[in-house]
Amino acid sequence: PMMYLALSYDHRIIDGRESVSFLVRVKELLEDPARMLLEI
C-alpha cells in the first residue's frame, strides 16, 4: 500500500530543508512503528 503525505509551510518562517527533514522523519516512523514506540 502507498500513502501520500503533504506538508504546507511558509517559506518566510521555515526553511524548506527543515520541512523536508521533518517529512523524512515522519516517513521513517511510519515505515517502522516499533521504532516510534521505542523512541529510538
N, CA, C and O atoms as a GROMACS GRO file, in nm:
protein
  160
    1PRO      N    1   0.082  -0.120   0.000
    1PRO     CA    2   0.000   0.000   0.000
    1PRO      C    3   0.086   0.126   0.000
    1PRO      O    4   0.199   0.127   0.050
    2MET      N    5   0.032   0.228  -0.056
    2MET     CA    6   0.104   0.355  -0.063
    2MET      C    7   0.020   0.463   0.003
    2MET      O    8  -0.103   0.461  -0.001
    3MET      N    9   0.089   0.557   0.064
    3MET     CA   10   0.022   0.667   0.132
    3MET      C   11   0.086   0.798   0.087
    3MET      O   12   0.208   0.808   0.080
    4TYR      N   13   0.005   0.895   0.057
    4TYR     CA   14   0.056   1.026   0.019
    4TYR      C   15   0.058   1.116   0.142
    4TYR      O   16  -0.036   1.117   0.221
    5LEU      N   17   0.165   1.192   0.156
    5LEU     CA   18   0.180   1.281   0.269
    5LEU      C   19   0.225   1.416   0.216
    5LEU      O   20   0.323   1.425   0.142
    6ALA      N   21   0.155   1.520   0.255
    6ALA     CA   22   0.188   1.655   0.208
    6ALA      C   23   0.203   1.747   0.328
    6ALA      O   24   0.143   1.725   0.434
    7LEU      N   25   0.283   1.849   0.310
    7LEU     CA   26   0.307   1.947   0.415
    7LEU      C   27   0.302   2.086   0.354
    7LEU      O   28   0.359   2.111   0.248
    8SER      N   29   0.233   2.172   0.422
    8SER     CA   30   0.224   2.311   0.376
    8SER      C   31   0.297   2.398   0.478
    8SER      O   32   0.275   2.384   0.599
    9TYR      N   33   0.382   2.487   0.431
    9TYR     CA   34   0.458   2.571   0.522
    9TYR      C   35   0.487   2.706   0.458
    9TYR      O   36   0.476   2.721   0.336
   10ASP      N   37   0.524   2.801   0.540
   10ASP     CA   38   0.552   2.937   0.496
   10ASP      C   39   0.704   2.954   0.486
   10ASP      O   40   0.774   2.947   0.586
   11HIS      N   41   0.754   2.977   0.365
   11HIS     CA   42   0.898   2.992   0.344
   11HIS      C   43   0.956   3.111   0.419
   11HIS      O   44   1.077   3.117   0.441
   12ARG      N   45   0.874   3.204   0.458
   12ARG     CA   46   0.925   3.320   0.532
   12ARG      C   47   0.960   3.282   0.675
   12ARG      O   48   1.039   3.351   0.740
   13ILE      N   49   0.902   3.173   0.724
   13ILE     CA   50   0.924   3.131   0.863
   13ILE      C   51   1.010   3.006   0.872
   13ILE      O   52   1.099   2.997   0.956
   14ILE      N   53   0.984   2.909   0.785
   14ILE     CA   54   1.052   2.780   0.790
   14ILE      C   55   1.129   2.757   0.660
   14ILE      O   56   1.075   2.775   0.551
   15ASP      N   57   1.255   2.717   0.674
   15ASP     CA   58   1.337   2.684   0.559
   15ASP      C   59   1.287   2.552   0.499
   15ASP      O   60   1.246   2.462   0.573
   16GLY      N   61   1.291   2.540   0.368
   16GLY     CA   62   1.244   2.418   0.301
   16GLY      C   63   1.318   2.294   0.346
   16GLY      O   64   1.259   2.186   0.353
   17ARG      N   65   1.446   2.310   0.377
   17ARG     CA   66   1.526   2.194   0.420
   17ARG      C   67   1.473   2.137   0.552
   17ARG      O   68   1.469   2.015   0.569
   18GLU      N   69   1.432   2.224   0.643
   18GLU     CA   70   1.378   2.177   0.771
   18GLU      C   71   1.247   2.102   0.751
   18GLU      O   72   1.222   2.000   0.817
   19SER      N   73   1.164   2.150   0.662
   19SER     CA   74   1.036   2.082   0.639
   19SER      C   75   1.057   1.946   0.572
   19SER      O   76   0.985   1.851   0.603
   20VAL      N   77   1.154   1.937   0.482
   20VAL     CA   78   1.184   1.808   0.419
   20VAL      C   79   1.240   1.711   0.523
   20VAL      O   80   1.204   1.593   0.523
   21SER      N   81   1.325   1.760   0.611
   21SER     CA   82   1.379   1.675   0.718
   21SER      C   83   1.266   1.621   0.806
   21SER      O   84   1.269   1.505   0.847
   22PHE      N   85   1.168   1.706   0.835
   22PHE     CA   86   1.054   1.663   0.914
   22PHE      C   87   0.975   1.554   0.842
   22PHE      O   88   0.939   1.453   0.903
   23LEU      N   89   0.949   1.573   0.714
   23LEU     CA   90   0.874   1.472   0.638
   23LEU      C   91   0.950   1.340   0.629
   23LEU      O   92   0.889   1.233   0.635
   24VAL      N   93   1.081   1.347   0.614
   24VAL     CA   94   1.163   1.225   0.609
   24VAL      C   95   1.152   1.150   0.742
   24VAL      O   96   1.139   1.028   0.744
   25ARG      N   97   1.157   1.225   0.851
   25ARG     CA   98   1.145   1.162   0.984
   25ARG      C   99   1.007   1.098   1.001
   25ARG      O  100   0.997   0.986   1.052
   26VAL      N  101   0.902   1.166   0.960
   26VAL     CA  102   0.766   1.109   0.967
   26VAL      C  103   0.758   0.982   0.883
   26VAL      O  104   0.701   0.882   0.927
   27LYS      N  105   0.815   0.985   0.763
   27LYS     CA  106   0.814   0.868   0.676
   27LYS      C  107   0.886   0.750   0.742
   27LYS      O  108   0.837   0.637   0.738
   28GLU      N  109   1.001   0.776   0.802
   28GLU     CA  110   1.076   0.670   0.869
   28GLU      C  111   0.996   0.609   0.984
   28GLU      O  112   0.996   0.487   1.002
   29LEU      N  113   0.929   0.693   1.060
   29LEU     CA  114   0.850   0.643   1.173
   29LEU      C  115   0.728   0.564   1.126
   29LEU      O  116   0.690   0.466   1.188
   30LEU      N  117   0.666   0.607   1.017
   30LEU     CA  118   0.551   0.534   0.963
   30LEU      C  119   0.593   0.399   0.906
   30LEU      O  120   0.516   0.303   0.912
   31GLU      N  121   0.714   0.392   0.852
   31GLU     CA  122   0.762   0.266   0.795
   31GLU      C  123   0.804   0.167   0.903
   31GLU      O  124   0.805   0.046   0.879
   32ASP      N  125   0.838   0.216   1.022
   32ASP     CA  126   0.882   0.129   1.131
   32ASP      C  127   0.817   0.176   1.262
   32ASP      O  128   0.882   0.242   1.342
   33PRO      N  129   0.690   0.141   1.284
   33PRO     CA  130   0.618   0.190   1.403
   33PRO      C  131   0.682   0.146   1.535
   33PRO      O  132   0.671   0.218   1.634
   34ALA      N  133   0.748   0.032   1.538
   34ALA     CA  134   0.814  -0.012   1.662
   34ALA      C  135   0.920   0.088   1.703
   34ALA      O  136   0.939   0.114   1.822
   35ARG      N  137   0.988   0.144   1.607
   35ARG     CA  138   1.090   0.246   1.634
   35ARG      C  139   1.027   0.368   1.700
   35ARG      O  140   1.085   0.427   1.791
   36MET      N  141   0.908   0.405   1.655
   36MET     CA  142   0.838   0.520   1.713
   36MET      C  143   0.796   0.488   1.856
   36MET      O  144   0.809   0.573   1.945
   37LEU      N  145   0.746   0.368   1.879
   37LEU     CA  146   0.702   0.330   2.013
   37LEU      C  147   0.817   0.321   2.111
   37LEU      O  148   0.802   0.352   2.229
   38LEU      N  149   0.934   0.279   2.062
   38LEU     CA  150   1.052   0.267   2.148
   38LEU      C  151   1.130   0.398   2.156
   38LEU      O  152   1.224   0.409   2.235
   39GLU      N  153   1.092   0.496   2.075
   39GLU     CA  154   1.157   0.627   2.069
   39GLU      C  155   1.307   0.616   2.044
   39GLU      O  156   1.387   0.680   2.112
   40ILE      N  157   1.344   0.535   1.946
   40ILE     CA  158   1.485   0.518   1.909
   40ILE      C  159   1.526   0.628   1.816
   40ILE      O  160   1.641   0.633   1.772
   0.00000   0.00000   0.00000
